[in-house]
Amino acid sequence: MPVTRTSEAADTLAADTDVLRRQDPELAEILLAEGERQATTLQLGAAENFTSPAVLAALASPLANKYAEGYPGARHHGGCAYADAAERLAADRARQLFGAGHANVQPHSGSSAVLAAYAALLRPGDTVLALGLPYGGHLTHGSPANFSGRWFDFAGYEVDAETGLIDMARVRALARARRPRAIVAGSIAYPRHLDWAAFREIADEVGARLIADAAHPIGLVAGGAAPSPVPYADVVCATTHKVLRGPRGGMILCGAELAERVDRAVFPFTQGGAQMHTIAAKAAAFGEARTPAFAAYAHRVVANARALAARLGEEGLTVVTGGTDTHLLLVDPAPLGVDGREARGRLAAAGLVADCCALPRAGARGLRLGTAALTTQGMGEGEMERVAVLLTDALRATRDAVAARAAVGALAAAFPPYTASRGTMVATRKSPTVCAHR
Ligand SMILES: *Cc1c(COP(=O)(O)O)cnc(C)c1O
């Protein structure tokens, strides 16, 4: 893999990875190139973010060596005193942060959390209601390619083709018709707050459990920038690596009465040994998420998403639901003469990294964008306007490719995700409050 390192960010990472470079230059080059890619392009993916140096340090800590099957105080391995302490710290912080009766911080990913939630509450063959996959449901919400679609009988509700909004009256009608054992509320692409109370009411009416899959908004919930599903759902599944800005992983929140069922559903039913270094990193992320600085960050993420949506609308793109309440927006580039897949390619060529995603319009694909990573880098609403212009220029191919890529690179260089410090791993990332320009 040919790698050219030109940027300061890459030099920083080069200093940080001296050991790796000596031991395994081949792998080191790959990791340095990825660091450079992240620092020289703009990450508009709605599911991505930049973790803090503390989170990265925990991931690279001695707990990476530790086997710890079971739960604190009841492990199948010896030497678990500090593993227990780390897991208790993570779970205590999660419970406090979200006001939950119980937290399980072991799920390896968001999908693992959903699998365990189903295992705790359902039997194979049960009927489950969830947002249909073409409308923003996740693979774990009944895709035939996923365990969920194979083991359960999923009925999909939809978003309205015109408004892009979930019509709760139709969810209620479907629930009455299908009498599901559980209703899943959550999406990979819904830009608005979900009405948790309305979902609860419908679940109660038909005697169903309510599973909130809050993988996306949980970071906003932590920062007080989105309504919490915790008071309404029987079980809340989440990731820790999206807006929440922790390590890649999952978690489950529930009331004390479901604690034992949820714990057994995670281990030993669906997982083996917990990833203790990741759990330590989750503790670090929860510690950061309870600070006023994180609350300010979460609110800035939403303000930035709204600014980006507004400007993209002015530039002629169709913004699904007309805007956003959250960190993510779904846009249809069709008015500029490109579909979602073509759009993603044009953006990538300009150094703008985004995902393409199904649109409510039958068969159409659009772009799913998010502001979590850009906001961590310190960008504000002024920069969102610049990003919107760079994005629409790239879609229209108004400038030559080299100039477009250079303009994106210049903006990225002004907001490095991690700043230089010799000898320590990405040691002094500007804290978002310090580096926010607004
Ligand atoms: C991201 C996401 C998941 C899965 O998370 P992974 O960690 O990728 O397994 C599940 N559900 C929803 C709604 C998501 O957005």
The ligand as an SDF file (V2000), in Angstrom:
LIG
                    3D

 15 15  0  0  0  0  0  0  0  0999 V2000
  -25.5430    1.8980   14.7780 C   0  0  0  0  0  0  0  0  0  0  0  0
  -26.8200    1.2060   15.0680 C   0  0  0  0  0  0  0  0  0  0  0  0
  -26.8490   -0.1140   15.5440 C   0  0  0  0  0  0  0  0  0  0  0  0
  -25.6830   -1.0520   15.5840 C   0  0  0  0  0  0  0  0  0  0  0  0
  -24.4880   -0.6970   16.0860 O   0  0  0  0  0  0  0  0  0  0  0  0
  -23.1890   -1.5670   15.7530 P   0  0  0  0  0  0  0  0  0  0  0  0
  -22.2630   -1.1780   16.8570 O   0  0  0  0  0  0  0  0  0  0  0  0
  -22.7480   -1.1940   14.3930 O   0  0  0  0  0  0  0  0  0  0  0  0
  -23.5670   -3.0080   15.8320 O   0  0  0  0  0  0  0  0  0  0  0  0
  -28.0760   -0.6570   15.8950 C   0  0  0  0  0  0  0  0  0  0  0  0
  -29.2020    0.0480   15.7760 N   0  0  0  0  0  0  0  0  0  0  0  0
  -29.2160    1.2980   15.3040 C   0  0  0  0  0  0  0  0  0  0  0  0
  -30.5070    2.0200   15.1970 C   0  0  0  0  0  0  0  0  0  0  0  0
  -28.0320    1.9220   14.9180 C   0  0  0  0  0  0  0  0  0  0  0  0
  -28.0580    3.1650   14.4370 O   0  0  0  0  0  0  0  0  0  0  0  0
  1  2  1  0
  2  3  1  0
  2 14  2  0
  3  4  1  0
  3 10  2  0
  4  5  1  0
  5  6  1  0
  6  7  2  0
  6  8  1  0
  6  9  1  0
 10 11  1  0
 11 12  2  0
 12 13  1  0
 12 14  1  0
 14 15  1  0
M  END
$$$$
